[in-house]
Amino acid sequence: MEKGDVSYKKLWKILIDKDMKKKDLMTAAHISATSMAKITRGENVQTGILVKICRVLDCDFGDIMEISKETTTRWRCSYNDQSMDFNRGKA
């Protein structure tokens, strides 16, 4: 995944609903400013960070994040001089 593949808009809504600031979440979940900055920028973070957040907010991954629908990732593989585009499935 690349930057922008994940959206944390749901997390920000939960924080607003619970009247929490990012700093409050960082303290309660014991996560670093670096991890929070990555989340703020829509970057990937380790699963353990998301688990800590979910435990504090009493929710699941799908409640705080979603995969952005605007982004399509294409994977290319080369084997025996043939190239395969896994997004379209054509050789």
HELIX and SHEET records of a PDB file:
HELIX    1   1 LYS A    9  ASP A   17  1                                   9    
HELIX    2   2 LYS A   22  ALA A   29  1                                   8    
HELIX    3   3 ALA A   33  THR A   40  1                                   8    
HELIX    4   4 THR A   47  LEU A   57  1                                  11    
HELIX    5   5 PHE A   61  ILE A   64  1                                   4    
SHEET    1   A 2 VAL A   6  SER A   7  0                                        
SHEET    2   A 2 GLU A  66  ILE A  67 -1                                        
SHEET    1   B 2 ARG A  76  TYR A  79  0                                        
SHEET    2   B 2 GLN A  82  ASP A  85 -1                                        
END                                                                             
